[in-house]
Amino acid sequence: MRDADTDEEPRFVVHLTLRATDLVAAHLLTRALLRSLGPPADVILGETTISEEGVPDVQHQVFCDRRMTYGRRCLLRPEHDGGCSRHPLRPLPH
């Protein structure tokens, strides 16, 4: 529900169900899918999570949620070593 005093547009979340054999496969599938989208400005990678079917309260983050320069988000895995990066395989030195 929106606060009547804000000028923000309503925000909708799309839930997309993908089937994978285990958590590692689910992470790989999700990361590949989201990276293939561009990522468009409307995809918030840092808020992307995975949960086991039937256990929606236990969610696993797919991308690091830290903001970088110009409000962009890191494309590395959560809790990665080193600095954040917009390249999904290389952390920047801190």
N, CA, C and O atoms as a MOPAC input file, in Angstrom:
PM7 MOZYME 1SCF
protein

 N      0.83300 1    -1.17100 1     0.00000 1
 C      0.00000 1     0.00000 1     0.00000 1
 C      0.88300 1     1.24200 1     0.00000 1
 O      1.87400 1     1.28800 1     0.72900 1
 N      0.55400 1     2.22200 1    -0.78000 1
 C      1.34500 1     3.44500 1    -0.88000 1
 C      0.95000 1     4.43300 1     0.17900 1
 O     -0.20300 1     4.50000 1     0.60700 1
 N      1.94700 1     5.21000 1     0.59600 1
 C      1.69000 1     6.31600 1     1.49300 1
 C      1.11900 1     7.45900 1     0.66900 1
 O      1.69000 1     7.81000 1    -0.36400 1
 N      0.02100 1     8.04400 1     1.09300 1
 C     -0.66600 1     9.08000 1     0.31100 1
 C      0.17400 1    10.33300 1     0.13600 1
 O     -0.08200 1    11.11600 1    -0.77800 1
 N      1.18600 1    10.54700 1     1.00200 1
 C      1.99200 1    11.76300 1     0.93200 1
 C      3.20900 1    11.63800 1     0.01500 1
 O      3.96000 1    12.60500 1    -0.11100 1
 N      3.43400 1    10.51100 1    -0.61900 1
 C      4.60200 1    10.35200 1    -1.48200 1
 C      4.20900 1    10.53600 1    -2.94400 1
 O      3.06300 1    10.31700 1    -3.33700 1
 N      5.19800 1    10.94600 1    -3.73400 1
 C      4.97800 1    11.12300 1    -5.16700 1
 C      5.44500 1     9.90200 1    -5.95800 1
 O      5.42300 1     9.92200 1    -7.18900 1
 N      5.85700 1     8.86400 1    -5.28400 1
 C      6.38200 1     7.69300 1    -5.97300 1
 C      5.27900 1     6.92300 1    -6.68300 1
 O      4.14700 1     6.82800 1    -6.20900 1
 N      5.64500 1     6.38400 1    -7.82100 1
 C      4.74000 1     5.52700 1    -8.56900 1
 C      4.60000 1     4.20300 1    -7.83000 1
 O      5.48900 1     3.83600 1    -7.06100 1
 N      3.51800 1     3.48400 1    -8.04300 1
 C      3.41500 1     2.15100 1    -7.43000 1
 C      4.50900 1     1.24800 1    -7.97800 1
 O      4.93700 1     1.40200 1    -9.12200 1
 N      4.95000 1     0.32700 1    -7.17800 1
 C      6.01300 1    -0.59600 1    -7.57800 1
 C      5.44700 1    -2.00700 1    -7.54200 1
 O      4.85700 1    -2.42200 1    -6.54400 1
 N      5.62800 1    -2.73700 1    -8.62600 1
 C      5.13500 1    -4.10300 1    -8.72300 1
 C      6.31800 1    -5.04600 1    -8.84300 1
 O      7.32200 1    -4.70900 1    -9.47000 1
 N      6.20700 1    -6.20800 1    -8.25300 1
 C      7.26300 1    -7.21200 1    -8.27500 1
 C      6.77300 1    -8.41000 1    -9.07700 1
 O      5.67500 1    -8.91300 1    -8.84100 1
 N      7.58300 1    -8.86300 1   -10.02000 1
 C      7.24300 1   -10.02500 1   -10.83200 1
 C      7.93900 1   -11.24200 1   -10.21700 1
 O      9.15400 1   -11.23200 1   -10.02400 1
 N      7.18400 1   -12.26800 1    -9.91700 1
 C      7.73900 1   -13.51100 1    -9.38300 1
 C      7.76200 1   -14.52800 1   -10.51400 1
 O      6.71800 1   -14.88900 1   -11.05600 1
 N      8.94000 1   -14.98000 1   -10.86000 1
 C      9.12900 1   -15.92500 1   -11.95600 1
 C      9.64300 1   -17.22900 1   -11.37100 1
 O     10.69400 1   -17.24500 1   -10.73100 1
 N      8.93300 1   -18.30300 1   -11.57700 1
 C      9.34900 1   -19.59300 1   -11.03800 1
 C     10.15900 1   -20.36200 1   -12.07000 1
 O      9.70100 1   -20.59600 1   -13.18900 1
 N     11.36000 1   -20.75000 1   -11.68400 1
 C     12.23600 1   -21.56900 1   -12.51100 1
 C     12.54000 1   -22.83300 1   -11.72300 1
 O     12.62100 1   -22.79300 1   -10.49600 1
 N     12.70600 1   -23.94100 1   -12.40700 1
 C     12.99300 1   -25.19700 1   -11.71500 1
 C     14.46600 1   -25.54600 1   -11.91500 1
 O     14.97900 1   -25.51100 1   -13.03400 1
 N     15.13700 1   -25.88400 1   -10.81100 1
 C     16.53000 1   -26.31500 1   -10.85300 1
 C     16.69300 1   -27.49600 1    -9.89900 1
 O     15.88200 1   -27.69000 1    -8.99300 1
 N     17.73900 1   -28.27500 1   -10.10800 1
 C     17.91800 1   -29.49400 1    -9.32700 1
 C     18.50100 1   -29.24900 1    -7.93800 1
 O     18.30200 1   -30.06400 1    -7.03700 1
 N     19.22300 1   -28.13100 1    -7.74700 1
 C     19.78300 1   -27.80400 1    -6.43700 1
 C     20.05000 1   -26.31000 1    -6.37000 1
 O     19.85900 1   -25.59700 1    -7.35500 1
 N     20.49500 1   -25.83200 1    -5.20400 1
 C     20.69100 1   -24.39600 1    -4.99900 1
 C     21.76400 1   -23.82800 1    -5.91500 1
 O     21.60300 1   -22.72500 1    -6.43600 1
 N     22.84600 1   -24.55200 1    -6.12000 1
 C     23.90900 1   -24.07500 1    -7.01100 1
 C     23.37500 1   -23.92700 1    -8.43800 1
 O     23.62400 1   -22.91400 1    -9.09200 1
 N     22.65000 1   -24.92200 1    -8.91400 1
 C     22.06700 1   -24.84400 1   -10.25900 1
 C     21.05900 1   -23.70000 1   -10.34800 1
 O     20.97300 1   -23.03600 1   -11.38100 1
 N     20.30400 1   -23.46500 1    -9.29100 1
 C     19.33900 1   -22.36200 1    -9.27000 1
 C     20.05200 1   -21.01800 1    -9.36000 1
 O     19.60800 1   -20.12600 1   -10.08200 1
 N     21.16000 1   -20.87200 1    -8.62700 1
 C     21.95300 1   -19.63300 1    -8.70400 1
 C     22.47800 1   -19.41700 1   -10.11200 1
 O     22.36000 1   -18.32100 1   -10.66000 1
 N     23.05800 1   -20.45700 1   -10.70300 1
 C     23.62300 1   -20.33100 1   -12.05500 1
 C     22.55000 1   -19.97400 1   -13.07400 1
 O     22.75900 1   -19.10000 1   -13.91600 1
 N     21.41600 1   -20.63500 1   -13.00500 1
 C     20.31400 1   -20.37100 1   -13.93300 1
 C     19.79500 1   -18.94100 1   -13.77400 1
 O     19.58000 1   -18.24100 1   -14.76400 1
 N     19.59800 1   -18.51800 1   -12.54700 1
 C     19.07100 1   -17.17100 1   -12.28900 1
 C     20.04400 1   -16.10400 1   -12.74800 1
 O     19.64100 1   -15.13600 1   -13.39400 1
 N     21.32400 1   -16.26500 1   -12.42200 1
 C     22.33400 1   -15.27700 1   -12.82700 1
 C     22.42100 1   -15.19000 1   -14.35700 1
 O     22.49500 1   -14.09400 1   -14.91200 1
 N     22.41100 1   -16.33000 1   -15.02900 1
 C     22.48400 1   -16.33300 1   -16.49400 1
 C     21.25800 1   -15.65100 1   -17.09900 1
 O     21.38100 1   -14.85700 1   -18.03100 1
 N     20.09000 1   -15.96000 1   -16.57300 1
 C     18.86200 1   -15.34900 1   -17.08000 1
 C     18.87900 1   -13.83000 1   -16.90700 1
 O     18.59400 1   -13.09100 1   -17.84900 1
 N     19.21000 1   -13.37400 1   -15.71600 1
 C     19.18100 1   -11.93100 1   -15.46200 1
 C     20.27000 1   -11.19200 1   -16.23000 1
 O     20.03400 1   -10.08400 1   -16.71100 1
 N     21.45100 1   -11.78000 1   -16.35400 1
 C     22.50800 1   -11.12600 1   -17.13900 1
 C     22.11300 1   -11.05700 1   -18.60400 1
 O     22.48700 1   -10.10800 1   -19.29300 1
 N     21.36800 1   -12.03700 1   -19.09700 1
 C     20.96000 1   -12.03400 1   -20.49800 1
 C     19.95200 1   -10.93000 1   -20.79600 1
 O     19.77100 1   -10.55300 1   -21.95400 1
 N     19.29900 1   -10.41400 1   -19.76900 1
 C     18.32200 1    -9.33500 1   -19.95500 1
 C     18.98100 1    -7.97900 1   -20.15100 1
 O     18.30100 1    -7.03300 1   -20.54600 1
 N     20.26000 1    -7.84600 1   -19.89400 1
 C     20.89300 1    -6.57700 1   -20.19500 1
 C     21.83700 1    -5.97800 1   -19.17700 1
 O     22.96400 1    -5.69400 1   -19.58200 1
 N     21.54500 1    -5.75800 1   -17.96900 1
 C     20.24100 1    -5.79400 1   -17.30600 1
 C     19.47800 1    -4.50800 1   -17.55500 1
 O     20.06900 1    -3.43100 1   -17.47900 1
 N     18.20300 1    -4.57700 1   -17.84700 1
 C     17.42100 1    -3.35200 1   -17.99900 1
 C     17.32300 1    -2.62800 1   -16.66300 1
 O     17.48400 1    -3.24500 1   -15.61000 1
 N     17.07000 1    -1.36100 1   -16.69600 1
 C     16.99100 1    -0.55000 1   -15.47800 1
 C     15.91000 1    -1.04700 1   -14.52600 1
 O     15.99800 1    -0.80700 1   -13.32200 1
 N     14.90300 1    -1.72800 1   -15.03500 1
 C     13.79900 1    -2.16800 1   -14.19400 1
 C     14.08600 1    -3.45900 1   -13.43900 1
 O     13.31700 1    -3.83300 1   -12.55400 1
 N     15.17600 1    -4.14800 1   -13.76900 1
 C     15.54000 1    -5.36600 1   -13.04400 1
 C     16.47700 1    -4.96100 1   -11.91800 1
 O     17.55000 1    -4.41400 1   -12.17300 1
 N     16.08800 1    -5.22100 1   -10.68700 1
 C     16.90000 1    -4.85900 1    -9.52700 1
 C     17.64600 1    -6.11400 1    -9.08800 1
 O     17.13100 1    -6.91600 1    -8.30900 1
 N     18.85200 1    -6.26900 1    -9.59400 1
 C     19.61000 1    -7.48700 1    -9.36400 1
 C     19.86700 1    -7.73900 1    -7.88800 1
 O     19.79600 1    -8.88100 1    -7.43300 1
 N     20.16300 1    -6.69300 1    -7.13800 1
 C     20.47500 1    -6.85200 1    -5.72200 1
 C     19.31300 1    -7.36400 1    -4.89300 1
 O     19.52100 1    -7.83900 1    -3.77600 1
 N     18.10500 1    -7.28200 1    -5.40600 1
 C     16.93600 1    -7.77100 1    -4.67800 1
 C     16.46500 1    -9.12700 1    -5.18400 1
 O     15.43900 1    -9.63500 1    -4.73100 1
 N     17.21000 1    -9.72300 1    -6.12500 1
 C     16.84300 1   -11.02400 1    -6.67300 1
 C     17.18500 1   -12.11700 1    -5.67100 1
 O     18.31200 1   -12.18700 1    -5.18200 1
 N     16.21700 1   -12.96500 1    -5.36900 1
 C     16.43900 1   -14.05600 1    -4.41800 1
 C     15.90600 1   -15.37400 1    -4.97500 1
 O     15.11900 1   -15.39900 1    -5.92200 1
 N     16.35600 1   -16.46700 1    -4.36000 1
 C     15.90700 1   -17.81300 1    -4.69000 1
 C     15.37500 1   -18.42500 1    -3.40700 1
 O     15.94900 1   -18.22700 1    -2.33600 1
 N     14.28700 1   -19.16400 1    -3.51000 1
 C     13.80200 1   -19.92500 1    -2.35800 1
 C     13.44800 1   -21.32800 1    -2.81800 1
 O     13.12700 1   -21.55600 1    -3.98400 1
 N     13.51200 1   -22.25600 1    -1.88500 1
 C     13.13000 1   -23.63300 1    -2.19200 1
 C     11.61800 1   -23.70300 1    -2.31200 1
 O     10.90000 1   -23.04900 1    -1.55600 1
 N     11.13700 1   -24.48800 1    -3.25000 1
 C      9.70100 1   -24.66000 1    -3.43300 1
 C      9.06600 1   -25.09900 1    -2.11600 1
 O      9.51900 1   -26.05200 1    -1.48300 1
 N      8.02000 1   -24.39400 1    -1.71700 1
 C      7.32100 1   -24.70700 1    -0.48800 1
 C      7.92700 1   -24.06100 1     0.75000 1
 O      7.36800 1   -24.17300 1     1.84100 1
 N      9.07400 1   -23.38000 1     0.59400 1
 C      9.73500 1   -22.72100 1     1.72200 1
 C     10.04800 1   -21.27000 1     1.31900 1
 O     11.22000 1   -20.89900 1     1.24100 1
 N      9.03500 1   -20.45600 1     1.06600 1
 C      9.27000 1   -19.10700 1     0.55800 1
 C      9.91400 1   -18.15200 1     1.56500 1
 O     10.44000 1   -17.10900 1     1.17800 1
 N      9.87500 1   -18.50200 1     2.85400 1
 C     10.44000 1   -17.60200 1     3.85900 1
 C     11.96100 1   -17.67400 1     3.94800 1
 O     12.58600 1   -16.78100 1     4.52100 1
 N     12.56200 1   -18.71500 1     3.39300 1
 C     14.01800 1   -18.85200 1     3.39600 1
 C     14.50800 1   -18.48300 1     2.00400 1
 O     14.40900 1   -19.27300 1     1.06500 1
 N     15.04200 1   -17.26100 1     1.88300 1
 C     15.46200 1   -16.77500 1     0.57600 1
 C     16.97400 1   -16.63100 1     0.51900 1
 O     17.61100 1   -16.24300 1     1.49800 1
 N     17.53700 1   -16.94600 1    -0.63300 1
 C     18.97300 1   -16.86800 1    -0.86500 1
 C     19.21700 1   -15.76200 1    -1.89000 1
 O     18.66500 1   -15.79400 1    -2.99000 1
 N     20.03600 1   -14.80000 1    -1.52900 1
 C     20.34800 1   -13.68700 1    -2.41600 1
 C     21.21900 1   -14.17900 1    -3.57000 1
 O     22.07100 1   -15.04500 1    -3.36800 1
 N     21.02100 1   -13.64200 1    -4.78000 1
 C     21.73700 1   -14.08600 1    -5.97200 1
 C     22.88700 1   -13.14000 1    -6.31800 1
 O     23.95100 1   -13.59500 1    -6.73800 1
 N     22.69100 1   -11.84200 1    -6.14800 1
 C     23.70900 1   -10.84300 1    -6.45900 1
 C     24.02700 1   -10.03000 1    -5.20600 1
 O     23.19800 1    -9.91300 1    -4.30400 1
 N     25.22400 1    -9.47500 1    -5.16200 1
 C     25.61300 1    -8.54900 1    -4.09600 1
 C     24.65200 1    -7.35800 1    -4.14400 1
 O     24.26700 1    -6.92400 1    -5.22900 1
 N     24.27100 1    -6.83700 1    -3.00900 1
 C     23.30300 1    -5.73800 1    -2.97800 1
 C     23.95600 1    -4.38800 1    -2.71300 1
 O     23.25700 1    -3.39300 1    -2.52000 1
 N     25.29400 1    -4.33800 1    -2.70200 1
 C     25.96600 1    -3.06900 1    -2.40800 1
 C     25.89400 1    -2.12100 1    -3.59900 1
 O     26.04800 1    -2.52600 1    -4.75100 1
 N     25.65900 1    -0.87000 1    -3.29500 1
 C     25.63900 1     0.15600 1    -4.34100 1
 C     27.05500 1     0.62900 1    -4.61800 1
 O     27.88800 1     0.73500 1    -3.71800 1
 N     27.29800 1     0.90700 1    -5.88700 1
 C     28.60000 1     1.39800 1    -6.31800 1
 C     28.43500 1     2.84400 1    -6.79300 1
 O     27.43100 1     3.49600 1    -6.50600 1
 N     29.42700 1     3.32300 1    -7.51400 1
 C     29.39500 1     4.67200 1    -8.07000 1
 C     28.15000 1     4.88500 1    -8.92600 1
 O     27.72500 1     3.98300 1    -9.64800 1
 N     27.57500 1     6.06400 1    -8.84200 1
 C     26.40300 1     6.45300 1    -9.63000 1
 C     25.17100 1     5.60400 1    -9.32600 1
 O     24.27100 1     5.51100 1   -10.16000 1
 N     25.11400 1     4.98200 1    -8.14400 1
 C     23.95300 1     4.20900 1    -7.73500 1
 C     23.84400 1     2.84700 1    -8.37000 1
 O     22.86800 1     2.13300 1    -8.14100 1
 N     24.83200 1     2.47200 1    -9.16800 1
 C     24.79500 1     1.14300 1    -9.79300 1
 C     25.10900 1     0.08800 1    -8.75100 1
 O     25.75800 1     0.37300 1    -7.74500 1
 N     24.65100 1    -1.12200 1    -8.99100 1
 C     24.86600 1    -2.20600 1    -8.03300 1
 C     25.92200 1    -3.18500 1    -8.54600 1
 O     26.13900 1    -3.33200 1    -9.74900 1
 N     26.56000 1    -3.84000 1    -7.59800 1
 C     27.58200 1    -4.85000 1    -7.88600 1
 C     26.93200 1    -6.06500 1    -8.55400 1
 O     25.81200 1    -6.44100 1    -8.20900 1
 N     27.63700 1    -6.67400 1    -9.50800 1
 C     27.12800 1    -7.85800 1   -10.20500 1
 C     27.74000 1    -9.17000 1    -9.70600 1
 O     27.49400 1   -10.23000 1   -10.28200 1
 N     28.53500 1    -9.09800 1    -8.63900 1
 C     29.15200 1   -10.30900 1    -8.11100 1
 C     28.20100 1   -11.05900 1    -7.19000 1
 O     27.12200 1   -10.56700 1    -6.86300 1
 N     28.60800 1   -12.24500 1    -6.77900 1
 C     27.80600 1   -13.03900 1    -5.84700 1
 C     27.77600 1   -12.36400 1    -4.47700 1
 O     28.67100 1   -11.58300 1    -4.15500 1
 N     26.76600 1   -12.65300 1    -3.67400 1
 C     26.72900 1   -12.10500 1    -2.31800 1
 C     27.95700 1   -12.57300 1    -1.52300 1
 O     28.46400 1   -13.67300 1    -1.74300 1
 N     28.41900 1   -11.74200 1    -0.61300 1
 C     29.54600 1   -12.06700 1     0.26700 1
 C     30.80300 1   -12.44600 1    -0.51100 1
 O     31.56200 1   -13.31500 1    -0.08200 1
 N     31.02500 1   -11.79000 1    -1.66100 1
 C     32.23000 1   -12.04900 1    -2.45900 1
 C     33.45900 1   -11.47300 1    -1.76800 1
 O     33.35200 1   -10.60500 1    -0.90200 1
 N     34.62500 1   -11.96800 1    -2.16500 1
 C     35.89200 1   -11.44500 1    -1.66800 1
 C     36.27000 1   -10.22400 1    -2.49700 1
 O     35.91700 1   -10.13900 1    -3.67400 1
 N     36.97700 1    -9.28700 1    -1.89800 1
 C     37.45600 1    -8.11700 1    -2.62100 1
 C     36.38400 1    -7.07800 1    -2.83300 1
 O     35.29400 1    -7.16000 1    -2.26700 1
 N     36.70900 1    -6.08800 1    -3.66300 1
 C     35.79000 1    -4.99900 1    -3.93300 1
 C     34.67500 1    -5.40900 1    -4.88300 1
 O     34.72300 1    -6.46600 1    -5.51200 1
 N     33.68600 1    -4.55600 1    -4.96900 1
 C     32.54700 1    -4.80000 1    -5.85800 1
 C     32.92800 1    -4.53000 1    -7.30900 1
 O     33.93300 1    -3.87400 1    -7.58500 1
 N     32.11900 1    -5.04100 1    -8.23300 1
 C     32.41600 1    -4.88200 1    -9.65600 1
 C     31.13800 1    -4.92200 1   -10.47700 1
 O     30.16500 1    -5.57000 1   -10.09000 1
 N     31.14100 1    -4.23200 1   -11.60800 1
 C     30.05000 1    -4.32300 1   -12.57200 1
 C     30.29600 1    -5.48300 1   -13.53400 1
 O     29.40900 1    -5.84100 1   -14.30900 1
 N     31.47700 1    -6.06500 1   -13.49200 1
 C     31.78000 1    -7.25500 1   -14.29900 1
 C     31.49800 1    -8.45600 1   -13.42400 1
 O     32.04700 1    -8.54000 1   -12.32500 1
 N     30.65300 1    -9.41000 1   -13.86600 1
 C     30.22000 1   -10.48600 1   -12.98200 1
 C     31.31500 1   -11.45200 1   -12.53100 1
 O     31.05700 1   -12.29000 1   -11.66700 1
 N     32.52400 1   -11.36600 1   -13.08000 1
 C     33.56600 1   -12.31900 1   -12.70500 1
 C     34.77200 1   -11.68200 1   -12.03800 1
 O     35.60700 1   -12.40400 1   -11.49400 1
 N     34.90000 1   -10.34300 1   -12.05600 1
 C     36.10300 1    -9.70500 1   -11.53700 1
 C     35.80500 1    -8.65700 1   -10.47600 1
 O     35.19700 1    -7.63400 1   -10.79200 1
 N     36.21400 1    -8.87600 1    -9.21600 1
 C     36.05800 1    -7.80900 1    -8.22300 1
 C     37.07300 1    -6.70500 1    -8.46000 1
 O     38.16900 1    -6.96100 1    -8.95900 1
 N     36.71800 1    -5.49300 1    -8.10700 1
 C     37.64600 1    -4.37000 1    -8.17900 1
 C     38.48800 1    -4.36600 1    -6.90300 1
 O     37.98800 1    -4.74700 1    -5.84400 1
 N     39.75300 1    -3.94700 1    -6.97800 1
 C     40.54900 1    -3.86800 1    -5.74800 1
 C     39.95100 1    -2.82000 1    -4.81100 1
 O     39.42400 1    -1.80700 1    -5.26900 1
 N     40.03200 1    -3.06300 1    -3.48100 1
 C     39.45700 1    -2.06200 1    -2.58400 1
 C     40.43200 1    -0.98300 1    -2.26300 1
 O     40.10600 1    -0.05900 1    -1.51800 1

